[in-house]
Amino acid sequence: IDEVSMLRADLLDAIDQRMRSVRGVHDRSFGGVQLLMIGDLFQLPPVVKEDEWRVLRKWYDSAHFFEARALKEAGYAHIELDKIFRQRDERFIGILNNLRNNTVTEQDVAELNRHYRPNKEGDGRDGVITLTTHNHTADALNQQAMDRLKGKAYRYEARVVGDFPESMYPVQSELELKVGAQVMFVRNDADKAYFNGKLARVTEVDKEDVTVEMVEEGTSYKLKREVWENKRYMLDPVTKEQEEEVLGTFEQYPIKLAWAITVHKSQGLTFDRAVIDVGRAFAPGQVYVALSRLRSLEGLTLRTPIDPSVVSTDRDVQAFEQRRLTQAPLTEQLREQQANYLRGVLGSTFDLGDIVQRIGYLRKDHSEAMEFEDESMRSALDRISDRLGSERKNTLAFGAQLARLLAEGDHDSLQERLGKGVSYYDPLLKECMRELLQHLAQVEQLSRTKKYAAAVREIDGMLVKKRVMIGRAGHLVAAILSGDPATRFPAIERKVADQRAMMVGEVKEWLKEHLPKTSTKSGRKRSRASKEAVFAEPAKKASKPKGETYEKTYALVAEGKDAAEIAATRGLAQSTIEGHLARGIAEGRVHIDQVMDGATRDAIAGWMQDHADQGLNEANKHFAGTHSFGKLRAVQAWLAHGADANKEAE
């Protein structure tokens, strides 16, 4: 989490609760995920309205993130980054540090006020920007600067479709521009032509087009309207997959007038020159943030003089920083936390209780669905649960033995026992996985079992995860104890996935001799659409989506339209359509060749296959943004669900 000074404690606690829920790890902060928070706490504080604080003060001493209950429960290591990259001027750095620490001197104030020039304005010709404390001041300065420009003004109305509340508008719905206007981009460009906070000047305007010149590079760029989406996220009750629905869109040029912006909006930005107006600073850190946006004192112009009375530092932040000085040395904390982590890994890796518990929940939630006529189907989950549950005494003793060897520092014996644990437990889990897949194959032949089958797939996913955990335990422990990087060990993940894929093929053959009987008593008859089991990836299910939005996209694809044409036809963002197409590929409803040419497909697929342990962000970086995330997801879906079938069809 970046810019953590602005993060509220209640939001961090909300993140904690959601992480625990999603990961199913309720006894550890953030569901056991390691959290990295970055920021200068002496910058802008969280925004809390008075009516909100009347409620929050009952539980929090302040609104700062470090008051979150989850953080106090988990503990943390406080690391100060002390190398400065933005500034090089030691005198300026000293003044900024004094402002930051609330130790500003008369000499500091005098040095700053040497740059006081009340009549200086950012005129847009040299990229100078004014930083001020209040929105209305920034708006007034921008309008005054616009009025001073000669030439015709053009107005560009935003295109709002569906439900997109005005409170969510990312920029003005009516944008007024003239040649010479100074603007700032308010979002990042997928093709990296601009980024949030980049300054530019308008060089050409007419009714249809706007062209700007980037202040820093001097390059020309023709603006394109961008689309913001108001989305609603839902959880499919059957597949347990997250689905999104676009409620409305807002389309406008991604810029705002920027002769002046607020200090709040400037946090995180850097300027060579700026006019700073902080005479009415009202929040701790405002003066410090405004001045620290500059690279040097030479670029500073003060529109109002610095008054020491408006320079303030939050006392809660000061107290938090003081606590850093009393914490144990980082090397000592590292050793302690590594030992805690290893104890947790060794304690959870061979614990099968979570799988047994999930099977228990499944049986309780789907008791009616389990009334199969075939007795072997009725007892399938019982057999797996009993088999895993019978190991509880062994797993507890084994975990205690591993913890003792770790505490004694007997690493050789520890590795030996881990190896024996893999040899014993992996075949057990592998056999349970086979029996579960056989059960799932039979279930998929029956109607009205979608929810039950989806729950069984979750158990399948847990077995896969547990086998991977057991397979890499020895490698992980060895890496940490030796000080080597601890990776995800993708080779082990691939091995388990390959073994499961082979098992699926074997189960398909097994099913031919073990088709379930028709059950008129329970109403679960053979599904007409299903002749043999089609297994999804663990915890996923390729099913016909609810609603018509995907079907409309699939129909337009069948007509030969590409993503851009479909987006224009349906009035949706191209990224949304590309998401539909990736889903269609996963379901077998869309062919990869309908989405992209073979050369693009093969280039992306080749990289993904060679870097199976890396995700879409890494793929996007490799291709330098030349392929959209939608295309990357499409190839990912093709490789995961349809590559083999498509090749056979070809």
N, C-alpha and C positions, 0 to 999 in steps of 0.2 A: 504494500500500500504506500503510494508516494504522497508527498505533501501532507504528512500525517499530522502536522500542527493543526490542520483544519478539520480533523476527524473527531466527531463527537463520541463520547463514551457510550451513550445508549446505542448508537449505530454499530459500534464495535461489538457490543454485547449481542446485538441482533445477528450480526455475522456469525458470532460464536454459536448461537443457538441453531441457526440454519445449517452450519457446517456439521454440528453434532448429529442433527437429524438426517441429513443427506448421506453422511458416511456411516450412520448406524453405530457411531462410537460416542456414547452419551456420557462416559465418565472421564473424558479428557477434553481440555479446552480446544476449541476449533476442530473437534473431531480427530485430534491427533496430528493435524497438519502443521508443519513448521511455518511460522509467519515472520516475514521480514517487513519492517516498517521504516520508512526513510523520510527525513524531513528536518528542517531547522525549527525547533520549537519556539524560538524567539520571533518567528514570523507570525503571520496572521492566525488568530485563534479561531475556534469553531464558532459558527453563527448560531445563536440560540435566542429565540424570541422570549419575551418576558413571560407570556402565558405558558410556554413550554417549560421554562426554568422553574416555574412554581410547582410543576409536577416532578421534574427531574431532581430537584434539590432534596427530595425525600430520600433519594437513593445514592446520589453522587455529591461529593464535596465540591467538584467543579465539573465543567462540561468537557474537559480535556480527555483525550483517549486513554491516558495512563490511569484514569480513575475507573476504567471498565473493570467489572468484577472478573471477567474471564482472564484478563491480563494479570490481575493480582493473584488469581488462582494458579495460573500457569507459571508465573515468574518470567523473567526475561534478562537478557544480557544487553547492557547499554554501552554502545560503542560510539565514540566520538570520531568523526572524520575531520581531520585537522589540516588537510592540504587544500588550499584555495586555488581554484582554476580561473574564476571570472576576473579577479583583479590581480594586478602585479605591483601596483603602487603601495609601498609599505606604509606610507603616511595615511593613505585612504583606508587601507586595511585596519590600521590601528583605530581610526575614528569609528569605522563600522563595528569593530569588536567592542568599543566602549559604548556605542549605542545599544548594541545587542545585550550587553551585560548591565546596562543602566548605570554606567560609571562615566558618562560623558563629562568632559572638562570644559572650562571656559575657553581654553585654547582650541578645542575641537569645534565648538560652536562658532568661534570667530573665523576659523579656517573655512568652514562651510559657508558662512554668511558673506565671505569675500565673493561668492558667486551669485549674490543677490542682484537680479536685474528685473525689476517689476514690469517693465514694458516689453520684455522679450516673449514672443509667442512662437509655437511651432507652426511654421508656415507651409509645411508640406513639400517645399522645394528641396530640402536637404534631409528628409526623413526624421526630423526632430519630432518627438512626441511629448505631450504634457501628461504627467501623472498627477491626479488629484484625488481627494478623499471621498467625494460624494458623486453619485450618479448624475444628479441634476446639474452639477457644475460641469462635468464632462460633456453632457448633452448640450449645454448652452455654448461651451467653447467650440464644439463641433459645428453647431448651427451657425455661429458667427463666422467661422472660417469658411463654411460653405457659401454664406451670403457674400463674402468678399471676392469669391471667384467670379470672373466674368464668363460669359458663355451660357448656352442653353442648358437647363436642367432637365434630366430625364428621370422618370419615375418607373420603377419596376415592381409590379405587384406579385406577391407570393401566390403560388397555386396551392390551395389547401383542399384536400380531398378527404371526405369521411370525418372521423372523429379525431381532431387534433386541437386540444384546448389552447387558447391564446396564451395561457400561463406557461406553456411548453415551447412557445416560439423561440427558436435558437437565434434568430436575427429579426430585424424589423419586417413586418409584413409588407410595408411599402418602403422601398429603398430609393432615396433620391441621390443622384450622382451628376457631377459635372466633370469635364476635363480638368485635371489638376487636383482632384479630390484625393486625400490621403486615406487609405483604407487598411484594414487588418483582416487577415484570414481567420476564421473562427473554427476551423476543423482541419484535419490532416487529409492530404490528397493520397488516394490509393497509388497513384503513379508518381508520387513524391515530387510533384511540381511545386507544392507549397506545404506549409505546416501551420498548425494553430499558433497564432501570434506573429506570423510573418507580415511585414509591412510592404505596401505597394502603392503606386500612384496611378490614377486613371489617366490613360493617354488618348483613348478613343471611346466615344459613346454614340449610340443611335437607338432607334426603337427596339432593335432586336439584340444587339451585341454590346459587350463591354470588354475593352482590352486594357490591361494594366501593365506597368513596368515595375519589376521587383526592385525595391530600393537598394538592397545590398548588391545584387548581381548586375542590375541594369538590363536584364533580359525581359522580353515582351511575352505576355501570356494572355490568350483569349479566354475569358471566364466561361465556365459552364455552370448551369444551375445544378445544385446538388439536392438530394432528397433525404429528408429526415423522416423516420417512421415512428409512429406511436403503436407499440406492440403490446399485446397481451399474451402472457405465457400460461399454458395449461399443462396438466399432466394427464396423459391418456390413461384412463382407468384400467384398460386392458393390457396395453403394452408397457405401461409405466414409463414411456418415453415423454420427454418434454416436447411440446408442440407450441408453435407461435402463430398468432393471428395478427395481421396488420389491420389495426382499427382505422388508421388514417395516415395521411402523408402531408408533409410541408415541403414545398419545392421553392428554392430561392438561391440567389447567388450567395456563396459562403463568405461574405465580407460584411464589415461594419465600418462606419466612419471612424477614423482613428487619429485625428489631430490630438485628441485627448481620450484617455481611458482612466478608470479608477485604479487605485493602488491594488485593490483586491483582485482585479482582473490581470494585473501585471505580474502577480506572483508566479515564478517559474520562468519568466522571460528575461532577456538580456538586451540592453541598448548601449550603443556607443555614445549617444547624446540624448538628453531628455531635459524638458522643463518640468520642475517638480514644485507642486503646490500642496504643502502639507501643513499649512498654518493652522488648519482646523482639524488636525488629527484627533480621532476620538477613540481608537482602539489600540491596545498594546501592540507594539511591533510595526505600526503603520509607517512611521518615519524610517525605521531601519529597513523595512522591505523596499520602500520607494528608492532610497539612496543605494541600496545594494543591488539594484537592477543595472547600475552603471558599471562600466569596466574601469573608469578612472574619474578623478576629479575634473579633468580637462573637459569632459563632456557634460558637466553639471551646470545647469542654470536654475537658480531658485526664483520662483515667481513671488513667493512670500518668504520672509526670513525665518530661520529656524528659531523657535522659542523653546528653551529648555523645559518649560512647563508642560509641553505636549509630548515630550519624549518619555515614554513609560514602558516598563517591562512587567509582564504578568508575574505576580508573586508566586502563584502556584507552579509556574514553569521554573522559576528560580529555585524553588524548593525541590522540584523534581531533578533539576540539574545537580543540586548539591548532593542528592542521594546517590548519584552516579559515582561521586568521589569516595563513597563508603563501601561500594560493592567489591567483591573479591576480584583478584586479578583475572583477566580474561582467560589466560592459559589454565588457571585452576578451575574456572567455570566450565571450560571446554572438556577437561578430563572428567569432571563430575557429571556433566550432561551426557557425554558419550557413554559413560558407565550406566546411567539411568536408561538411555536409549537401548543399549544392548540388553539390559535386563528385561526391558519391555518386549524387545524382539524375541528373545529366547522364551519368554513367558507366553507369548501369543502365537508364535509360529506353529507349535505342535498342539495347540489347544483347539479341539474340534467342537467345543461346546456351542460356538456361534452357529454352526451349521445345524446341529441338533435342535437348537432353539428355533431357528428359522423354519425347519420342517414342522416343529410343533405349532408355530403360528399358522403355517399353511394348512395343516390339518384342521385347526380350529376355524379358520376363515372360509375354508372350502369343503366343509364336511359333507354337504349334499352332493357336491361334484364328485366326491370320491366313492359314491355308491355304485361302483362298477359291478356288472354281473360276473365278470371273471375274477375269481378270488385272488389270483396272482397279481392282478392289477390293483385290487383293493389293498393288498398288503405290501405293495412295492416300497412305498415310502417308510412303512414301519420297519421293514427289513434293513433299509439303509440307516435309519435313525438308531435302531437297536445295535447295529454293527458298530457305528461310530460312538454311540453312548457307552458301549461296553469297554471302550478304551479310556474312559475318563480317569480311572485310578492310575492307569499306566502313564497317561499324559501328564498328570499332576506330579507324579514321582519323577518322571523324566525331566520336566521343567525345573523342578527343585534341584535335581542333580546338575543340570546345566548352569543354574544360577550359582551353585556352590563352587563349581570349577572356575567360573568367571571370577568370583570373589577371591578365590585362592590364587588366581593368576596362572593356573595350570592350563595354558592355552593349547598345548599339544593334546592333552586328554580331552579338552573341550571340542577340538576339531574332530577327534576320533569319534566321540559320542554323537556329534552332529551328523557325521557320515553314516553311522549306524541308524540314526533316526530317519534319515532320508531313505535308506534301504528298507526300513520296516514300514514307514507310513505312506510313502509314495505308491507302492503297489496296492495298499489298502484303499487309498483314495481313488486310484485308477480303476479299480474294480467297482467301487461305488459309483463312479462316473459312468461306467459302461451300463450298469443296471439302471441308473437314472435315465440315460439316453434311450434305453430299450423301453422303459415306461413311457417316456415322452413320445416316442415314435408311435406307440399304440394309442396314446391319448389323442394325438393329432389326427387319427382316423375317425374320431367321433365328433359329432356336432355338439354345440353348446358347451364347449370346454375351453374357450379362449382364455378366460381369466385364470382358470386353473393351470393351463399350459404355461401361461406367462409366469405364474408363481413358481412352477417347476423349473423354468429356465433360470430364475434367480438362484435357485439352489445349484444348478449347473454352473452358473457364473462363480458362485462361492467356492465350489470344488476346484475350478480352474485356478482361481486366485490363491487358494490354500496350497495347491500343488506348486505353484510358482514360488510362494513364500518359503515352502520347505526346501525347494530346489536351490534357492539362492542364499539360504541362511548361512551356510558355511562360508560362502564367498563374501557375504556382507560383513560377517564377524571378522574374518581375516583382514579385509580391507581396512576396517576401522581400527583394529588393534595395531596394524602396521603403519597407520597414517596415510594409506593410499586413498585415492578418490573412491567413494562408494557409489557405483552406478546402478542402473536398474537391471543390469545383466540381461540384455535383450535376447541373448542366445537361449537362455533358459525359458523365457516367455515364448519364443518361437518353437522350441522343442515341445513344450506342453501343448501349444496350439496345433502343431503338426500332428501330434499323437491323437488329439481330440478329433481332428479332421479325418484321420484314418479310421478312428473308432466309429465316426458317423457313417462312413461308407460300409463298414462291417455290419452296423446295426440295420442299415437299409436292407442288406441281404438277409439278415436274421428275421426282419419283419415279414418277409414273404411267407415264412412258415409259421408266423405267430400273430396273424391278424386277429384283432379282437372280435368277439361275437357281437351280433346285433342285439341291442338291449332295448326292447320295447317297454319293459317295465320301468326303466329309469328315463326313457326318452332320449338317451344318448345313442343315436343311430350312426352308422357309417356316414361320413361326410361325402357327398357326391363329388365335391371339388377335389377331394384328396384321395389319390390312389396309393401314394407312398409318402412317408414322412419327409418333410422338408425342414431341416434344422436351421435355426437362426444362430447368430453369434450369441454367446452367453448374455442373458438378461436383455436381449433385444428381440424384436419380433417384427418381421416385415409384413404388414397387414394393410388392407385398404384403408386409407385415411378417412376420418370422419369429415363431413362437410364436402362442399363442392369445389373448393378453391384449387385443390390439387388436380381434380379431374378436369377442370377447365384448362389448366396448364398442359396436361397430358394430351388433351384433344388438339390444342394448338400446335404442339410439337408434331403430332401425327400429320398435321397439314403442311409441315415443312418449315414452320417459322422458327427463328432462332430466339435466344433469350431476350435480346434487345427488342425484337419485334413483338414478342409476347408481352413484355413489360409495357410497351407503348399501347398495345391493344387493350390490356387489362387495367392500365392506370396504376401499376404497381412498380416498385423499385426493381431494377434488374437483379440486385442481390437477392431479393425475395424469390424471384422466378428461378434463379440459379439454385436456391435452396430446394425448391420444388423438384427441379430436375435431378439433383443428387438423390433425393428421396425416391424418385421414380426409378432411377437406376438400381438402387438398393432393392426395390420391390420387383424389378424385372419388367416394369411398365414402360421404361424408356431405354433405348439403346445408346451406349456411349457415343456412337458415331453420329447420333442426332444432335449431340451437344457440342462436339468439337472435332477437328480434323485428326486424322490418324497420327500425324507427326507430333502435334501437341500432346495427344494422349500418351504416345510412347515416351516422349521426353519426360513428362511428369511421372508416369508409371515407373520408368527406369530409375529415376531418382528415389522415389518412395520405396521401391524394392531394395535398393542399395542402402537405404537409411531407415530401416523398419522401426528403429528405436526413436525416431524423431517425429515431431508433429507438424501440423499445418503452418505454424508460425515459422519454423525452420525452413520449410519448403518455400514459403513466401519470400523469406530472406534470400534463399539460394537463387530463385528466379528473379530477384530484384523487383518484385511486384508486377512482372510482365503478365502473369496469369492471376486472375481474380481468385479470391478464396472460394467462390462458387465452383470454378473449374477444378480447383484442387480437391474440393470435397467430392465432386463428381467422379474423379479418377479414384479417389480413396474408396468410394462406395463401389465402384466397378471392380477394384481389386479385391475388396472384401466379400462382395456378394455375387458379382456377375461375370468376372473375367473368364473363368473356365467355361461357363455355359455359353458365353458369347463366342469364344474361340471355337467351341464345338459346332455352334450354329453356322459360323463362317466356313 
